[in-house]
Amino acid sequence: MICAKCKKEIPEEATVCPHCNEKVETIDSSLEETESKETIQDNNLSSEEEIINNNETDSIDEGESSIDNENDLNISKEESIEESKPIVEPIKAKKNFLDKKILIIVASVVAIIVLVFVTIHFVNDNKYNKGLEMLENKNYQEAYTIFSSLKSYNDSSDKAEYAQKGIKYVEAKALMEQGDYVEAENIFNSIDDFENSKDLSLNCQSNNNYKNALALIDSTDYQSALDLLYQVNCIYIDGSDNPDYECENIIKYVEAINAFGNGQNYEAYKKFISLNDFKDSSQKASECIVPKPNTGITYHNEAYKGSACSLKIVPTSDGSSTYFKIYDETGTVLIANIFINAGDTFKINLPAGKYTLRSAYSYKDWFGEVDMFGDEGIYQKIKANDTSEIFTLEKNWDYTLTLRTLNPEGTPIPTKNIDKDSF
């Protein structure tokens, strides 16, 4: 079959010319035969004319011309046949067509894969941004759900871990508000690198110790309560309009009660006074003041109860009370304590020997023989002369010591002020 456009032979079953891609509709096969006949006739006419014209030549030329004409005719036929011979290319065209189809399919698949990838990335990116928004709003549960579903996308696994800590953080804060400080502290310790968890852990610890200390106070176990209170940081204590004030004062209050129980009346007194009207501090402060004893000996060492000599102590009549101590000459062995009320004097019998003397006086309250006059008293060593603190009392002598006055020569009796703890 011959293509109507390019005039080349094509297969009978073809619907498209493989040479020029022209659509094959109806091609009359007789056209091919007619064109072939016309070509042969033209060739025959040309050959006969050449034979007639060459008859005028000699026989040799005629023979040669006849041979040439036959050759020409054969060549012309071969050329005609060659021209009408179809080029064997349809198969190659079919292959190219198939290659194009494969290429289109592959390209489509790639495009679909890219589209799916882009779509997934777009969806994941939106979810990721939504998760970040949830974290910013401290919606940790929703953020954890989002980031855990994204798995390895971007840093989602890290964000999921962070959100999970946030969930625990919220849970621990709720426990704090409920007063469950122990469990809250345990959770905060497990996420101590999350926000202010470390600080909140200390908060829970202080509140728990404070809570337990109050219970011990109620049971009058003041020393144990104090041990816990010393571990409390009052800035963390809740449950008061002024937590600092409440916490600091409760520590002072228990310290005062504990000191009073240990006989440290003046130390307790000072703390109660500093607390003003906190709880029953004013009442307890007054309880720390001890009634002054009657003038006389409050302690006498049994080894020094001889009567070989005597010592009369005469305080100044200025309204002050006097507390007098007698030591051996080394100042380490206490021989006697004497309390002398304002306006009184006192005489003590002693073995002959060498002694050192100390005197304290005050115009205010008495807090017992441990704290004496507290910080309101004046505490002194009495000196025998400018160079010595040792008094020598001889047998059968009665001595009189007038305090805070002039000696017979008209000069003040030398003294040396000391602190209460050295008295």
C-alpha positions in Angstrom: 0.0 0.0 0.0 1.3 3.5 -0.9 1.0 6.6 1.3 -1.1 9.3 -0.3 1.2 12.0 1.1 4.8 10.8 0.8 4.1 8.1 -1.9 6.1 5.5 0.0 5.0 2.0 0.5 3.5 1.2 3.9 2.1 -2.1 5.4 -1.4 -3.0 4.5 -2.5 -3.0 8.2 -1.0 0.4 9.0 -3.4 3.2 10.1 -0.6 5.8 10.2 2.3 6.2 7.8 5.5 5.3 9.6 7.4 7.7 7.3 5.5 10.9 7.6 2.9 10.0 10.3 0.0 10.8 7.9 -3.2 9.1 8.9 -4.1 6.4 6.4 -7.7 6.5 5.4 -8.4 4.6 2.1 -5.6 4.0 -0.4 -6.5 2.4 -3.8 -4.1 -0.3 -4.5 -4.8 0.1 -8.2 -3.0 3.4 -8.0 0.2 1.5 -7.2 -0.3 -0.8 -10.2 -1.1 2.1 -12.5 2.0 4.0 -11.5 4.1 0.9 -11.9 2.7 0.3 -15.4 3.3 3.9 -16.5 6.9 3.7 -15.4 7.5 0.5 -17.4 5.8 1.9 -20.6 7.9 5.0 -20.4 11.0 3.0 -20.1 9.9 0.7 -23.1 9.2 3.8 -25.3 12.6 5.2 -24.5 14.3 2.0 -25.4 12.5 1.6 -28.8 13.5 5.1 -29.8 17.0 4.5 -29.0 17.0 1.3 -31.1 15.5 3.0 -34.2 18.0 5.8 -34.1 20.9 3.5 -33.8 19.9 1.4 -36.9 21.7 3.8 -39.1 25.0 2.8 -37.5 27.0 -0.2 -38.4 26.1 -3.7 -37.2 28.7 -3.6 -34.4 27.3 -0.4 -33.1 23.8 -1.8 -33.4 24.8 -4.8 -31.4 26.4 -2.8 -28.7 23.5 -0.3 -28.7 21.1 -3.2 -28.2 23.1 -4.5 -25.3 23.3 -1.1 -23.8 19.6 -0.6 -24.2 19.0 -3.9 -22.5 21.3 -2.9 -19.7 19.6 0.5 -19.4 16.2 -1.2 -19.4 17.4 -3.5 -16.6 18.8 -0.6 -14.6 15.6 1.4 -15.1 13.6 -1.6 -13.9 15.9 -2.1 -11.0 15.6 1.6 -10.1 11.8 1.5 -10.4 11.7 -1.6 -8.3 14.2 0.1 -5.8 12.0 3.2 -5.6 8.8 1.1 -5.1 10.6 -1.0 -2.4 9.4 -0.1 1.1 11.9 1.0 3.6 11.9 -1.4 6.5 11.4 1.2 9.3 7.9 0.6 10.7 9.2 -1.7 13.4 11.6 1.0 14.6 8.8 3.5 14.7 6.8 1.1 16.8 9.7 0.8 19.3 10.0 4.6 19.6 6.3 4.8 20.2 6.6 2.2 23.0 9.6 4.0 24.5 7.5 7.2 24.6 4.7 5.4 26.4 7.2 3.9 28.9 8.8 7.3 29.5 5.3 8.9 30.1 4.4 6.2 32.6 7.7 6.5 34.4 7.4 10.3 34.5 3.9 10.0 35.8 5.0 7.6 38.6 7.8 9.9 39.5 5.4 12.9 39.5 3.0 11.0 41.8 5.8 10.0 44.1 7.0 13.7 44.3 3.5 14.8 44.8 3.0 12.3 47.6 6.3 13.4 49.2 5.5 17.1 49.0 2.0 16.4 50.3 3.3 14.4 53.3 6.0 17.1 54.0 3.3 19.8 53.8 1.1 17.9 56.2 3.9 17.1 58.6 5.2 20.7 58.5 1.7 21.9 59.4 1.4 19.4 62.2 4.9 20.4 63.4 4.1 24.0 63.5 0.8 23.2 65.3 2.9 21.3 67.9 5.2 24.3 68.4 2.1 26.4 69.0 0.8 23.9 71.6 4.2 24.0 73.4 4.2 27.8 73.4 0.7 27.7 75.0 1.9 25.1 77.5 -0.6 22.6 76.1 1.8 19.8 76.7 -0.6 16.8 76.3 -1.7 18.0 72.8 1.9 18.8 71.8 3.1 15.4 72.9 0.4 13.7 70.8 1.4 15.7 67.7 5.2 15.3 68.1 5.0 11.6 69.0 3.0 11.0 65.8 5.6 12.8 63.7 8.3 10.5 65.1 11.6 11.3 63.3 10.4 14.3 61.4 12.7 17.2 62.0 13.4 17.2 65.8 10.0 15.9 66.7 11.3 13.1 69.0 13.1 15.8 71.1 10.0 17.9 71.2 7.9 14.9 72.2 10.3 14.3 75.1 10.1 17.9 76.1 6.3 17.8 76.0 6.3 14.7 78.1 8.3 16.5 80.7 5.8 19.3 80.5 3.0 16.8 81.3 4.8 15.7 84.4 5.6 19.3 85.3 1.9 20.2 85.3 1.0 17.0 87.3 3.6 17.9 89.9 2.3 21.5 90.3 -1.2 20.1 90.8 0.1 17.8 93.6 1.8 20.8 95.2 -1.5 22.7 95.3 -3.1 19.7 96.9 -0.3 19.6 99.6 1.2 16.3 98.4 4.8 17.8 98.6 6.6 14.4 98.7 5.2 13.0 95.5 5.5 16.5 93.8 9.2 16.7 94.9 9.9 13.2 93.4 8.4 14.2 90.0 10.3 17.5 89.9 13.5 15.7 90.7 12.9 13.4 87.7 12.6 16.5 85.4 15.1 18.8 87.1 16.3 20.2 83.7 12.7 21.3 82.8 12.0 25.0 83.4 12.1 25.8 87.1 11.7 22.2 88.3 14.8 22.3 90.4 13.6 25.3 92.3 10.1 23.8 92.7 11.7 20.7 94.2 13.4 22.8 96.9 10.0 24.5 97.4 8.4 21.1 98.0 11.1 20.0 100.3 10.8 23.2 102.4 7.0 23.0 102.6 7.2 19.3 103.6 9.7 20.0 106.3 7.7 22.9 107.5 4.5 20.9 107.6 6.1 18.1 109.6 7.8 20.6 112.0 4.4 22.2 112.9 3.1 18.7 113.8 6.2 18.2 116.1 5.5 21.6 117.7 2.0 20.5 118.5 3.4 17.4 120.1 5.9 19.6 122.1 8.9 17.9 120.5 10.6 21.3 120.0 14.1 20.1 119.4 13.1 17.8 116.6 10.8 20.5 115.2 13.8 22.9 115.2 16.0 20.4 113.4 13.4 20.4 110.5 12.8 24.1 110.6 16.5 24.8 110.1 16.2 22.9 106.7 13.3 25.2 105.6 13.8 28.1 103.2 11.0 30.5 104.3 10.7 32.1 100.8 9.0 28.8 99.7 6.4 28.5 102.5 2.8 28.8 101.4 -0.5 29.2 103.2 -0.1 32.7 104.6 -0.7 36.3 103.4 2.9 36.9 104.5 4.7 33.6 104.4 8.1 35.1 105.2 6.8 36.6 108.4 5.0 33.4 109.5 7.9 31.1 108.7 10.7 33.3 110.2 8.8 33.9 113.3 7.8 30.3 113.9 11.5 29.4 113.8 12.3 32.1 116.4 9.4 31.0 118.5 10.5 27.4 118.7 14.1 28.5 119.3 12.8 30.6 122.3 10.8 27.7 123.7 13.7 25.3 123.3 16.1 27.8 125.0 13.6 28.3 127.9 13.4 24.5 128.3 17.2 24.4 128.6 17.3 27.1 131.3 18.5 29.8 129.0 16.0 32.2 130.2 17.5 35.4 128.9 18.1 34.0 125.4 14.5 32.9 125.3 13.3 36.2 126.7 15.1 38.2 123.9 13.5 36.0 121.2 10.0 36.2 122.7 10.4 40.0 123.0 11.5 40.3 119.4 8.4 38.4 118.3 6.1 41.1 119.8 2.5 39.8 119.7 3.2 36.6 117.6 1.2 33.8 119.2 1.7 34.0 123.0 5.2 35.5 122.8 4.5 38.3 125.2 3.3 36.0 127.9 6.2 33.6 127.4 8.6 36.5 127.6 7.3 37.4 131.1 7.7 33.7 132.2 11.5 34.0 131.4 12.0 36.6 134.1 12.9 34.8 137.4 11.9 36.3 140.8 15.1 37.6 142.5 16.3 35.3 145.3 16.6 36.5 148.9 19.9 38.1 149.9 22.2 35.3 150.8 24.3 32.3 149.5 22.8 30.5 146.5 25.8 28.1 146.3 28.6 27.1 148.7 31.4 24.6 147.9 31.5 22.1 150.7 35.3 22.1 150.7 35.4 25.8 151.6 33.0 26.1 154.5 35.5 27.0 157.1 35.2 30.0 159.4 38.7 31.1 160.0 37.9 34.5 158.5 35.0 36.5 157.1 34.3 38.7 154.2 31.5 41.4 154.3 30.3 42.6 150.9 28.7 46.0 150.7 27.2 47.1 147.4 26.6 50.7 146.5 23.1 51.8 147.6 22.0 52.9 144.1 19.0 50.6 143.7 21.0 47.9 141.9 21.0 44.2 142.7 24.3 42.4 143.0 25.4 38.9 142.2 28.8 38.0 143.7 31.1 35.1 143.0 34.2 33.8 144.9 36.8 31.6 143.2 40.0 30.1 144.3 43.2 31.9 143.4 43.4 30.2 140.0 39.9 31.5 139.1 38.8 28.0 138.1 37.2 26.5 141.3 33.9 28.1 142.2 33.6 28.5 146.0 30.4 30.5 146.5 27.6 32.4 144.8 25.9 35.3 146.7 22.9 37.3 145.7 22.4 40.7 147.4 19.2 42.7 146.8 19.3 46.5 146.5 20.1 48.2 149.8 21.4 44.9 151.4 24.8 43.7 152.5 26.1 40.2 153.2 28.8 38.5 155.2 30.3 35.1 154.4 32.7 32.9 156.5 35.6 31.4 154.6 38.8 29.4 155.3 41.9 31.6 155.3 43.5 31.6 151.9 43.9 33.3 148.5 40.8 34.1 146.4 39.7 35.9 143.3 36.4 37.9 143.4 33.8 38.8 140.7 30.8 41.0 140.9 27.8 41.6 138.6 25.1 44.2 139.1 22.0 45.5 137.3 19.0 47.7 137.8 16.7 45.4 135.8 15.4 41.9 135.8 17.0 38.7 137.0 16.9 35.6 134.7 18.4 33.0 137.0 22.0 31.9 137.8 22.7 30.8 134.2 21.9 34.0 132.4 22.0 36.2 135.6 21.1 39.8 134.4 21.5 39.0 130.8 22.9 41.7 128.6 21.5 44.3 131.0 24.1 43.5 133.7 27.6 44.7 134.2 30.1 42.0 134.9 33.5 42.7 136.5 36.6 41.2 138.1 37.6 42.8 141.4 41.3 43.6 141.5 43.4 43.5 144.8 45.6 46.2 143.3 46.7 47.5 140.0 48.8 44.5 139.3 47.0 41.6 140.9 43.5 40.0 141.1 44.4 37.8 144.1 43.0 38.6 147.5 44.8 37.1 150.6 42.4 36.5 153.5 44.2 35.6 156.8 43.0 33.7 159.8 41.0 35.5 162.4 40.5 38.5 160.2 37.1 40.1 159.2 37.3 41.8 155.9 34.9 44.4 154.3 34.6 45.0 150.6 32.7 48.0 149.5 31.8 47.7 145.8 31.8 50.5 143.3 33.2 53.1 145.7 36.5 54.6 146.8 39.1 52.7 148.8 40.4 54.2 152.1 43.0 56.1 150.2 40.2 57.8 148.2 40.9 56.1 144.9 38.4 53.8 143.1 38.7 50.1 143.8 40.2 48.7 140.6 38.0 46.5 138.4 38.1 44.9 135.0 34.9 44.5 132.9 34.4 41.1 131.4 31.6 39.5 129.3 28.8 37.5 130.8 30.1 34.1 129.6 33.5 34.7 131.3 31.9 35.7 134.7 
